[in-house]
Amino acid sequence: MSVPQMTHCMACGTELMHRYLKGEGIVPYCPQCHDFRFPVFNTAVSMIVLNEHKDQVLLIKQYGRDAYILVAGYVSRGEDVEVTVRREVMEEMGLEVKALRFNHSHFFEPTNTLMLNFTVVVGGEKPRPNWEIDDYDWFSIAEARKNILSPSLAKDFLVGYLDGVYAFASTKNMLKIH
């Protein structure tokens, strides 16, 4: 699935043309504003939620789907991603994030979204899911690997975190995280 390219200036609405920019290549350009317009995309976070002992992973089902996924959400305008991580875990599951760590990113073309994945450790409270969550469960590490939706970006992030190698990372920029 191809994401449509930006065709009009976000500032003034003028139809964009394509112009060469040194060091960048061909970039959309607004002849009215006399400025280059770089691609616009969504930004979202997904979280591998661990209990305090780091031996269980919280997986959720939502929006009527019968598959377990990671807790996730979109970054709000003006919000730092670390704030988004804490907000989404609190909003969706009623859990306080005690620690967080960035894992990896991946551009997810079907939704034009840059996904930023984190691992979070939450306190010992019992989850209090909101209306978005249909079901949830704590899984051992091995059970989480088996029960998460496959194929999915959520599974790629989880397995990448667990194994230290991300399926979508090219060999030239592959990171060994652990």
Phi, psi and chi 1 to 4 in degrees:
 res  aa     phi    psi   chi1   chi2   chi3   chi4
   1 MET       -  128.0  178.2  173.6  159.3      -
   2 SER   -97.4  137.8  171.3      -      -      -
   3 VAL   -86.4  130.3  175.7      -      -      -
   4 PRO   -61.8  141.9    5.4   -6.5      -      -
   5 GLN   -79.7  152.4  -64.2  -64.0  -44.4      -
   6 MET   -66.5  128.9 -174.3  170.4   35.0      -
   7 THR  -113.0  -17.8   58.5      -      -      -
   8 HIS  -132.3  149.0  -70.1   79.0      -      -
   9 CYS   -64.4  132.4  177.8      -      -      -
  10 MET   -72.4  -21.5  -65.8 -178.0  -22.2      -
  11 ALA   -86.0  -41.5      -      -      -      -
  12 CYS  -124.6  -12.0   72.9      -      -      -
  13 GLY    87.9   -1.2      -      -      -      -
  14 THR   -68.0  144.2  -61.1      -      -      -
  15 GLU   -63.6  133.2 -172.4  171.1   -7.9      -
  16 LEU   -82.3  149.5  -63.8  171.3      -      -
  17 MET  -114.5  170.8   53.6 -167.5  -53.2      -
  18 HIS  -107.2  133.3  -69.8   94.3      -      -
  19 ARG  -138.9  149.2 -141.2 -179.8 -122.9 -177.9
  20 TYR   -77.1  133.4  177.9   78.7      -      -
  21 LEU  -124.7  121.7  177.4   60.2      -      -
  22 LYS   -52.7  130.9 -174.5  177.7  178.3  178.7
  23 GLY    83.2  -11.2      -      -      -      -
  24 GLU  -119.1  -27.6  -62.9  -70.4  -20.7      -
  25 GLY    92.8 -148.6      -      -      -      -
  26 ILE   -82.2  123.4  -58.3  -62.4      -      -
  27 VAL  -132.3  141.7  177.4      -      -      -
  28 PRO   -57.3  139.6  -25.4   35.6      -      -
  29 TYR  -134.2  137.0  178.3   81.2      -      -
  30 CYS   -97.7  115.0  178.0      -      -      -
  31 PRO   -70.3  -21.2   22.9  -29.4      -      -
  32 GLN   -78.7  -47.6  178.4   70.2   32.0      -
  33 CYS   -84.9  -14.9  -63.3      -      -      -
  34 HIS    57.9   48.3  -53.6  -74.3      -      -
  35 ASP  -146.8  147.6 -151.9   -3.8      -      -
  36 PHE   -78.0  145.7  -72.1   93.0      -      -
  37 ARG  -121.0  112.3  -61.0  -64.5 -179.3 -149.7
  38 PHE   -86.0  160.0  -71.0   88.4      -      -
  39 PRO   -54.6  145.8  -21.7   30.9      -      -
  40 VAL  -114.5  136.2  176.2      -      -      -
  41 PHE  -149.5  164.8   50.4   86.1      -      -
  42 ASN   -77.9  157.0  -57.4  -50.8      -      -
  43 THR  -129.1  131.8  -52.6      -      -      -
  44 ALA  -139.6  161.5      -      -      -      -
  45 VAL  -119.4  149.5  -65.3      -      -      -
  46 SER  -131.7  147.8   71.3      -      -      -
  47 MET  -128.5  132.2  -73.0   70.6   69.5      -
  48 ILE   -87.9  105.4  -61.6  165.8      -      -
  49 VAL   -92.0  118.3  178.1      -      -      -
  50 LEU  -109.4  149.6  -59.8  175.0      -      -
  51 ASN   -75.5  176.6   65.7   -9.8      -      -
  52 GLU   -60.2  -31.9  -74.1 -179.3  -60.6      -
  53 HIS   -84.8   -5.8  -59.1  -68.9      -      -
  54 LYS    59.3   31.6  -59.6  179.9 -173.8  173.5
  55 ASP  -117.3    2.3   60.9   -6.7      -      -
  56 GLN  -137.1  145.3  -69.3 -171.2  -45.0      -
  57 VAL  -114.7  133.9  177.4      -      -      -
  58 LEU   -89.2  121.9  179.7   71.2      -      -
  59 LEU  -118.0  149.0  -62.0  178.4      -      -
  60 ILE  -124.8  158.1   64.2  168.8      -      -
  61 LYS  -118.4  140.4  -68.8 -178.9 -179.0 -179.9
  62 GLN  -151.3  162.7   64.6 -175.6  156.4      -
  63 TYR    56.8   38.0  -55.0  127.1      -      -
  64 GLY    76.3    4.4      -      -      -      -
  65 ARG   -87.7  144.4  -63.6 -172.6 -179.1  108.8
  66 ASP  -102.0   50.7 -168.1   30.6      -      -
  67 ALA  -144.7  143.3      -      -      -      -
  68 TYR   -83.2  137.8  -76.7  107.4      -      -
  69 ILE  -137.2 -177.6   58.7  172.4      -      -
  70 LEU   -87.2  156.0  -59.6  174.2      -      -
  71 VAL   -65.4  137.3  175.0      -      -      -
  72 ALA  -155.8  164.8      -      -      -      -
  73 GLY  -176.7  164.2      -      -      -      -
  74 TYR   -84.4  146.5  -75.4   95.7      -      -
  75 VAL   -76.8  129.2  177.6      -      -      -
  76 SER   -80.2  150.4  -64.5      -      -      -
  77 ARG   -54.4  130.4 -177.9  179.1  171.4   91.2
  78 GLY    82.7    0.9      -      -      -      -
  79 GLU   -99.6  133.8 -172.7  174.6   54.5      -
  80 ASP   -71.8  147.0  -66.9  -26.4      -      -
  81 VAL   -63.4  -31.8  -65.4      -      -      -
  82 GLU   -65.1  -34.9  -64.1   81.9    1.2      -
  83 VAL   -67.6  -41.4  171.2      -      -      -
  84 THR   -59.9  -44.7  -56.1      -      -      -
  85 VAL   -56.6  -51.4  166.7      -      -      -
  86 ARG   -63.4  -42.4  -67.7  177.4 -174.3  -77.1
  87 ARG   -63.3  -47.5  176.7 -179.4   55.8   77.0
  88 GLU   -64.2  -41.3  -74.2  -68.7  -21.3      -
  89 VAL   -65.3  -39.9  171.8      -      -      -
  90 MET   -68.8  -47.2  178.3   56.7   75.2      -
  91 GLU   -62.8  -48.7  -79.4  179.9    7.0      -
  92 GLU   -79.5  -35.8  -69.0 -171.5    7.7      -
  93 MET  -121.7   -4.6  -64.2  -52.9  -57.6      -
  94 GLY    65.0   28.2      -      -      -      -
  95 LEU  -114.6  140.9  -65.3  170.1      -      -
  96 GLU   -89.6  130.1 -176.6 -179.7  -13.5      -
  97 VAL   -78.7  123.3  171.0      -      -      -
  98 LYS   -93.5  -31.1  -56.7  -68.9 -173.9 -175.7
  99 ALA  -151.8  147.3      -      -      -      -
 100 LEU  -142.8  151.6   66.2   86.9      -      -
 101 ARG  -146.3  133.7 -172.2 -175.1   97.4 -169.6
 102 PHE   -71.8  137.0  175.1   73.7      -      -
 103 ASN  -105.7  -62.7  -66.6  -33.8      -      -
 104 HIS  -163.8  163.7 -149.1  -71.9      -      -
 105 SER  -124.8  159.9   63.7      -      -      -
 106 HIS  -158.7  132.3 -176.9   68.8      -      -
 107 PHE   -80.6  121.5 -176.5   74.7      -      -
 108 PHE  -101.9   96.3 -169.5   62.5      -      -
 109 GLU   -60.9  -37.4 -169.1  159.5  -18.9      -
 110 PRO   -55.3  -29.9  -28.1   36.4      -      -
 111 THR  -115.9   11.6   59.1      -      -      -
 112 ASN    53.2   47.9 -169.4   37.9      -      -
 113 THR  -128.8  130.7  -56.6      -      -      -
 114 LEU   -85.7  113.9  176.8   62.0      -      -
 115 MET   -94.6  130.2  -67.1  -64.4  -60.7      -
 116 LEU  -115.4  118.6  -53.7  172.3      -      -
 117 ASN  -102.6  137.2 -178.4 -107.3      -      -
 118 PHE  -128.6  157.5  -69.5   80.7      -      -
 119 THR  -107.2  132.9  -59.8      -      -      -
 120 VAL  -126.4  147.4  -59.4      -      -      -
 121 VAL  -110.5  130.1  176.7      -      -      -
 122 VAL  -111.1  159.7  -64.5      -      -      -
 123 GLY   -68.9  176.8      -      -      -      -
 124 GLY   -76.3    6.8      -      -      -      -
 125 GLU   -65.7  158.7  -40.7   87.2   42.7      -
 126 LYS   -82.3  134.4 -179.9  175.0  168.8   42.8
 127 PRO   -57.3  142.5  -24.7   34.3      -      -
 128 ARG  -124.8   81.4  -63.6  173.5  -44.2  -80.5
 129 PRO   -66.7  148.6   22.7  -29.7      -      -
 130 ASN   -89.4 -171.2   73.7    3.1      -      -
 131 TRP   -63.6  -21.9   62.0  -89.5      -      -
 132 GLU   -72.3  -22.1  -64.4  176.3   67.7      -
 133 ILE   -97.8  120.6  -52.1  -56.9      -      -
 134 ASP   -84.2  -35.1  -62.3  -30.8      -      -
 135 ASP  -162.0  159.6 -167.1   17.7      -      -
 136 TYR  -154.7  163.1   71.4   90.4      -      -
 137 ASP  -161.4  152.5 -152.1  -16.1      -      -
 138 TRP   -91.4  131.9  -72.3  100.8      -      -
 139 PHE  -122.9  146.5  -67.2   93.1      -      -
 140 SER   -61.8  165.5   70.0      -      -      -
 141 ILE   -56.6  -47.7  -57.7  -63.8      -      -
 142 ALA   -63.5  -41.2      -      -      -      -
 143 GLU   -67.2  -38.7  -69.7  171.2  -28.2      -
 144 ALA   -60.9  -43.6      -      -      -      -
 145 ARG   -58.5  -38.5 -173.1 -172.4  -67.1  -99.3
 146 LYS   -79.9  -32.0  -70.6  178.3 -169.7  171.4
 147 ASN   -95.0  -12.8  -76.8  -72.8      -      -
 148 ILE   -74.6  146.5 -163.4  162.3      -      -
 149 LEU   -50.0  130.9  176.4   64.5      -      -
 150 SER  -135.4  133.4 -178.6      -      -      -
 151 PRO   -78.1  149.5   29.8  -32.4      -      -
 152 SER  -166.1  158.0   69.7      -      -      -
 153 LEU   -65.0  -33.8 -175.0   54.5      -      -
 154 ALA   -58.7  -45.6      -      -      -      -
 155 LYS   -65.6  -41.2 -178.1  166.0 -171.8  166.5
 156 ASP   -59.3  -41.1  -69.2  -15.9      -      -
 157 PHE   -67.0  -44.9  -83.3  134.9      -      -
 158 LEU   -63.0  -50.0  178.2   62.7      -      -
 159 VAL   -64.9  -38.8  170.6      -      -      -
 160 GLY   -60.8  -42.6      -      -      -      -
 161 TYR   -63.0  -46.0  165.9   75.1      -      -
 162 LEU   -68.6  -39.8  -64.7  173.3      -      -
 163 ASP   -97.1  -15.6  -63.9  -13.5      -      -
 164 GLY    82.5    4.4      -      -      -      -
 165 VAL  -133.3  129.1  178.2      -      -      -
 166 TYR  -100.4  128.1  -69.7   83.4      -      -
 167 ALA   -58.4  -32.5      -      -      -      -
 168 PHE   -89.6   -8.3   45.9   74.7      -      -
 169 ALA   -78.9  133.7      -      -      -      -
 170 SER   -70.9  156.9   69.3      -      -      -
 171 THR   -64.5  -28.2   53.6      -      -      -
 172 LYS   -76.0  -23.9   74.8  175.8 -175.5 -179.3
 173 ASN  -119.7   16.7   70.8   -2.4      -      -
 174 MET   -66.8  134.6 -164.2  173.7  -53.6      -
 175 LEU  -110.9  135.3  -63.1  174.1      -      -
 176 LYS   -95.4  108.7 -177.1   83.8  173.0  158.0
 177 ILE   -80.9  -42.5  -58.4  -64.1      -      -
 178 HIS   -80.6      -  -67.0   29.2      -      -
